[in-house]
Amino acid sequence: MDPTQIAARADAAGGVIRTAALRSAGATARDIRRACESGAVTRLRGGVYTTPHAAAGVLTAAAHGGALCCASELARLGVWVLDSSRLHVAMGGGGHEYTHPECTCLPHWDDPPPGYGRVDVERALVQLARCQGPESFFAAFESAWRLGLLSRRARMSIRARLDARHRWLVDLARADADSGLESILRLRLLRLGIPLRCQVVIRGVGRVDFVLGERIILEVDGRDNHDDATHRHKDLVRDANAAALGYVTLRFDYALVMHDWPRVAAAILRARAVAR
């Protein structure tokens, strides 16, 4: 087996591969040595090889002894996650952790052993529910669905694998949430007994995030949107148009929803009471 073929095998495995997998595919010890000498693969440690195409997170997870998983893999896929500051590594039920420089990895010990590379999106979401709780899971689940990463079969598989107390979140989820922040706000209000209409088109205003009752618009401005002057002006124009039609617009940003929720809840509850 030539170096290019060995590198292709490793890339197909997510950028990290064991000697045993290469040998079972027909590579000899000499083939593997030649691949290392050519730079097609690099020896990470005894029995483990990587390619230049392997993602940084995958390499770090392999250095720790497992596969990229949970919030880290979801963030890599572009899924909205609440916190991916630490690298999440799937170790399986009996994996071995290895020391490596500047390690801040968060190991996951759920079975089955994943080997190296990355876990699939279904397992990553189930891990997230257990790791970061229902709000984080719900936001990521809706985001993954919107991105087209979850078939109906995948959604049902995730539901079956969740702890029983979290399964209702799959039933509640929608495919049209624009951001995880919207998902979290909707979930929190539902827990307060306040249902919302989502992604409502209002003539003269456009599509709004939520409508509460008949005349209250709720808009949620995410971490990366609506900060510049142009977006801010467009928001003000929309709010003015909505007011001219008899709507009241309540607008909340990431900091308010995530760090000052009592203020948000109080504003919504008061507006709801006044509107009745």
Buried (B, 14 or more C-beta within 10 A) or exposed (E): BEBEBBBBBBBEBBBBBBBEBBBEEEBEEEBBEBBBEEEBBBBBEEEBBBBEEBBEBBBBBBBBBBBBBBBBBBBBBEBBBBEBEEBBBBBBEEBEEBEBEEEEBBBBEBEEBBBBBBBEBBBBBBBBBBBBEBBBBBBBBBBBBBBEBBEEEBBEBBBEBBEEEBBEBBEEBEEEBBBBBBBBBBBBBEEEEBEBEBBBEBEEBEEBBBBBBEBBBBBBBBBEBBEEEEEEEEBEEBBEBBEEEEBBBBBBBBEBBBEEBEEBBEBBEEBBEEEE
